[in-house]
Amino acid sequence: MTKLLLSLHVLAAIIAIGPVTVAASMFPALTRRALAPAATERDHAGLRLLHRICRVYALLGITVPVFGLATAISLGVLGDAWLLTSIALTAIAAAMLGLLILPGQQRVLAGAAVAPRRLGMLTGVFNLLWATVVVLMIVRPGSTTGA
């Protein structure tokens, strides 16, 4: 059962988190282009598409910690420092996405003045948090499993 849960956790991370990180990273650059005088309807349609990808896959991303917690319980590592750190970083990344990035994208789509640099910085931090979680999941500092 542990192998199944771990497989589902990794697949969910790849399928759900990957598209969010890519789409969110593309949004600020396209925002700069869409705000330029030579912007086209295609630029604006691209922004709507990227935002939709971020929203949909953010919802699908909820499965990642669900399968992750089930895997951690199955492995008996729920109290390990590397896992608790990963959980905290995941919560911060999720909060950034839900409270800062997605609303910032929505403000861009609504025509409000939003600094693409700020949105790019937030997305960069969001992506860095996920990269750190991936490293912690692989390296597992202090793990006694030998893996």
C-alpha positions as YAML, in Angstrom:
chain: A
units: angstrom
residues:
- id: 1
  name: MET
  ca: [0.00, 0.00, 0.00]
- id: 2
  name: THR
  ca: [2.89, 2.35, 0.76]
- id: 3
  name: LYS
  ca: [4.27, 2.02, -2.75]
- id: 4
  name: LEU
  ca: [0.87, 2.81, -4.23]
- id: 5
  name: LEU
  ca: [0.44, 5.88, -2.01]
- id: 6
  name: LEU
  ca: [3.95, 7.10, -2.79]
- id: 7
  name: SER
  ca: [3.36, 6.59, -6.50]
- id: 8
  name: LEU
  ca: [0.08, 8.52, -6.35]
- id: 9
  name: HIS
  ca: [1.78, 11.29, -4.35]
- id: 10
  name: VAL
  ca: [4.60, 11.66, -6.90]
- id: 11
  name: LEU
  ca: [2.23, 11.48, -9.87]
- id: 12
  name: ALA
  ca: [-0.08, 14.07, -8.31]
- id: 13
  name: ALA
  ca: [2.89, 16.37, -7.72]
- id: 14
  name: ILE
  ca: [4.07, 16.06, -11.31]
- id: 15
  name: ILE
  ca: [0.63, 16.36, -12.89]
- id: 16
  name: ALA
  ca: [-0.79, 19.08, -10.64]
- id: 17
  name: ILE
  ca: [2.10, 21.20, -9.41]
- id: 18
  name: GLY
  ca: [4.13, 21.18, -12.63]
- id: 19
  name: PRO
  ca: [1.51, 22.99, -14.74]
- id: 20
  name: VAL
  ca: [0.89, 25.57, -12.00]
- id: 21
  name: THR
  ca: [4.57, 26.43, -11.72]
- id: 22
  name: VAL
  ca: [4.96, 26.75, -15.49]
- id: 23
  name: ALA
  ca: [1.74, 28.72, -16.10]
- id: 24
  name: ALA
  ca: [2.33, 31.01, -13.12]
- id: 25
  name: SER
  ca: [5.89, 31.66, -14.33]
- id: 26
  name: MET
  ca: [4.69, 32.58, -17.81]
- id: 27
  name: PHE
  ca: [1.96, 34.93, -16.59]
- id: 28
  name: PRO
  ca: [4.14, 37.95, -15.57]
- id: 29
  name: ALA
  ca: [6.00, 38.05, -18.90]
- id: 30
  name: LEU
  ca: [2.76, 37.83, -20.85]
- id: 31
  name: THR
  ca: [1.30, 40.52, -18.59]
- id: 32
  name: ARG
  ca: [4.10, 42.89, -19.63]
- id: 33
  name: ARG
  ca: [3.34, 42.13, -23.27]
- id: 34
  name: ALA
  ca: [-0.42, 42.51, -22.75]
- id: 35
  name: LEU
  ca: [0.08, 45.91, -21.10]
- id: 36
  name: ALA
  ca: [2.15, 47.21, -24.03]
- id: 37
  name: PRO
  ca: [0.50, 49.48, -26.58]
- id: 38
  name: ALA
  ca: [0.92, 46.84, -29.28]
- id: 39
  name: ALA
  ca: [-0.94, 44.19, -27.24]
- id: 40
  name: THR
  ca: [-3.24, 41.87, -29.16]
- id: 41
  name: GLU
  ca: [-6.36, 39.94, -28.22]
- id: 42
  name: ARG
  ca: [-4.17, 36.85, -28.38]
- id: 43
  name: ASP
  ca: [-2.06, 38.24, -25.51]
- id: 44
  name: HIS
  ca: [-5.17, 38.78, -23.40]
- id: 45
  name: ALA
  ca: [-6.53, 35.33, -24.30]
- id: 46
  name: GLY
  ca: [-3.18, 33.88, -23.25]
- id: 47
  name: LEU
  ca: [-3.46, 35.56, -19.86]
- id: 48
  name: ARG
  ca: [-6.95, 34.12, -19.36]
- id: 49
  name: LEU
  ca: [-5.71, 30.65, -20.32]
- id: 50
  name: LEU
  ca: [-2.70, 30.78, -18.00]
- id: 51
  name: HIS
  ca: [-4.88, 31.97, -15.12]
- id: 52
  name: ARG
  ca: [-7.36, 29.18, -15.74]
- id: 53
  name: ILE
  ca: [-4.55, 26.61, -15.78]
- id: 54
  name: CYS
  ca: [-3.29, 27.98, -12.46]
- id: 55
  name: ARG
  ca: [-6.76, 27.87, -10.88]
- id: 56
  name: VAL
  ca: [-7.69, 24.38, -12.09]
- id: 57
  name: TYR
  ca: [-4.36, 22.76, -11.29]
- id: 58
  name: ALA
  ca: [-4.20, 24.52, -7.91]
- id: 59
  name: LEU
  ca: [-7.41, 22.71, -7.02]
- id: 60
  name: LEU
  ca: [-6.01, 19.42, -8.32]
- id: 61
  name: GLY
  ca: [-2.86, 20.14, -6.30]
- id: 62
  name: ILE
  ca: [-4.79, 19.53, -3.09]
- id: 63
  name: THR
  ca: [-4.30, 15.83, -3.80]
- id: 64
  name: VAL
  ca: [-0.53, 16.17, -3.38]
- id: 65
  name: PRO
  ca: [-0.50, 16.77, 0.40]
- id: 66
  name: VAL
  ca: [-3.40, 14.33, 0.87]
- id: 67
  name: PHE
  ca: [-1.43, 11.49, -0.73]
- id: 68
  name: GLY
  ca: [1.73, 12.77, 0.94]
- id: 69
  name: LEU
  ca: [0.23, 12.61, 4.42]
- id: 70
  name: ALA
  ca: [-1.17, 9.15, 3.74]
- id: 71
  name: THR
  ca: [2.28, 8.04, 2.57]
- id: 72
  name: ALA
  ca: [3.98, 9.57, 5.61]
- id: 73
  name: ILE
  ca: [1.59, 7.80, 7.96]
- id: 74
  name: SER
  ca: [2.15, 4.53, 6.10]
- id: 75
  name: LEU
  ca: [5.94, 4.96, 6.36]
- id: 76
  name: GLY
  ca: [5.80, 6.10, 10.00]
- id: 77
  name: VAL
  ca: [7.71, 9.32, 9.30]
- id: 78
  name: LEU
  ca: [5.03, 11.86, 10.17]
- id: 79
  name: GLY
  ca: [7.12, 13.33, 12.98]
- id: 80
  name: ASP
  ca: [10.41, 13.60, 11.06]
- id: 81
  name: ALA
  ca: [11.87, 17.09, 10.80]
- id: 82
  name: TRP
  ca: [12.35, 16.93, 7.00]
- id: 83
  name: LEU
  ca: [8.70, 16.05, 6.54]
- id: 84
  name: LEU
  ca: [7.42, 18.69, 8.95]
- id: 85
  name: THR
  ca: [9.56, 21.27, 7.14]
- id: 86
  name: SER
  ca: [8.15, 20.08, 3.80]
- id: 87
  name: ILE
  ca: [4.60, 20.36, 5.15]
- id: 88
  name: ALA
  ca: [5.27, 23.90, 6.38]
- id: 89
  name: LEU
  ca: [6.83, 24.96, 3.05]
- id: 90
  name: THR
  ca: [3.93, 23.38, 1.16]
- id: 91
  name: ALA
  ca: [1.46, 25.33, 3.29]
- id: 92
  name: ILE
  ca: [3.35, 28.57, 2.64]
- id: 93
  name: ALA
  ca: [3.45, 27.86, -1.11]
- id: 94
  name: ALA
  ca: [-0.28, 27.06, -1.15]
- id: 95
  name: ALA
  ca: [-1.05, 30.24, 0.78]
- id: 96
  name: MET
  ca: [1.06, 32.30, -1.62]
- id: 97
  name: LEU
  ca: [-0.75, 30.79, -4.59]
- id: 98
  name: GLY
  ca: [-4.23, 31.18, -3.14]
- id: 99
  name: LEU
  ca: [-3.82, 34.54, -1.43]
- id: 100
  name: LEU
  ca: [-1.31, 36.42, -3.59]
- id: 101
  name: ILE
  ca: [-0.63, 34.91, -7.01]
- id: 102
  name: LEU
  ca: [-4.12, 33.92, -8.15]
- id: 103
  name: PRO
  ca: [-5.71, 37.15, -6.88]
- id: 104
  name: GLY
  ca: [-2.89, 39.13, -8.54]
- id: 105
  name: GLN
  ca: [-3.58, 37.38, -11.81]
- id: 106
  name: GLN
  ca: [-7.29, 38.07, -11.39]
- id: 107
  name: ARG
  ca: [-6.56, 41.78, -10.87]
- id: 108
  name: VAL
  ca: [-4.54, 41.80, -14.10]
- id: 109
  name: LEU
  ca: [-7.45, 40.20, -15.95]
- id: 110
  name: ALA
  ca: [-9.83, 42.77, -14.44]
- id: 111
  name: GLY
  ca: [-7.67, 45.57, -15.81]
- id: 112
  name: ALA
  ca: [-6.39, 46.80, -12.45]
- id: 113
  name: ALA
  ca: [-2.90, 48.23, -12.20]
- id: 114
  name: VAL
  ca: [-0.66, 45.38, -11.10]
- id: 115
  name: ALA
  ca: [3.13, 45.36, -11.16]
- id: 116
  name: PRO
  ca: [4.25, 42.39, -13.28]
- id: 117
  name: ARG
  ca: [7.59, 42.46, -11.41]
- id: 118
  name: ARG
  ca: [5.83, 41.81, -8.08]
- id: 119
  name: LEU
  ca: [3.83, 38.99, -9.60]
- id: 120
  name: GLY
  ca: [7.03, 37.57, -11.09]
- id: 121
  name: MET
  ca: [8.79, 37.80, -7.72]
- id: 122
  name: LEU
  ca: [5.92, 36.06, -5.93]
- id: 123
  name: THR
  ca: [5.89, 33.32, -8.55]
- id: 124
  name: GLY
  ca: [9.64, 32.89, -8.25]
- id: 125
  name: VAL
  ca: [9.38, 32.46, -4.48]
- id: 126
  name: PHE
  ca: [6.47, 30.03, -4.98]
- id: 127
  name: ASN
  ca: [8.58, 27.97, -7.39]
- id: 128
  name: LEU
  ca: [11.60, 28.08, -5.07]
- id: 129
  name: LEU
  ca: [9.46, 26.76, -2.22]
- id: 130
  name: TRP
  ca: [8.34, 23.83, -4.38]
- id: 131
  name: ALA
  ca: [11.90, 23.12, -5.48]
- id: 132
  name: THR
  ca: [12.97, 23.06, -1.82]
- id: 133
  name: VAL
  ca: [10.18, 20.63, -0.97]
- id: 134
  name: VAL
  ca: [11.28, 18.34, -3.81]
- id: 135
  name: VAL
  ca: [14.87, 18.37, -2.53]
- id: 136
  name: LEU
  ca: [13.69, 17.61, 1.00]
- id: 137
  name: MET
  ca: [11.57, 14.72, -0.30]
- id: 138
  name: ILE
  ca: [14.59, 13.23, -2.10]
- id: 139
  name: VAL
  ca: [17.40, 13.95, 0.36]
- id: 140
  name: ARG
  ca: [15.36, 13.50, 3.57]
- id: 141
  name: PRO
  ca: [17.95, 14.97, 5.96]
- id: 142
  name: GLY
  ca: [18.35, 12.87, 9.09]
- id: 143
  name: SER
  ca: [16.52, 9.92, 7.54]
- id: 144
  name: THR
  ca: [17.63, 6.54, 8.85]
- id: 145
  name: THR
  ca: [16.26, 4.57, 5.89]
- id: 146
  name: GLY
  ca: [19.51, 4.79, 3.97]
- id: 147
  name: ALA
  ca: [17.69, 5.96, 0.84]
...
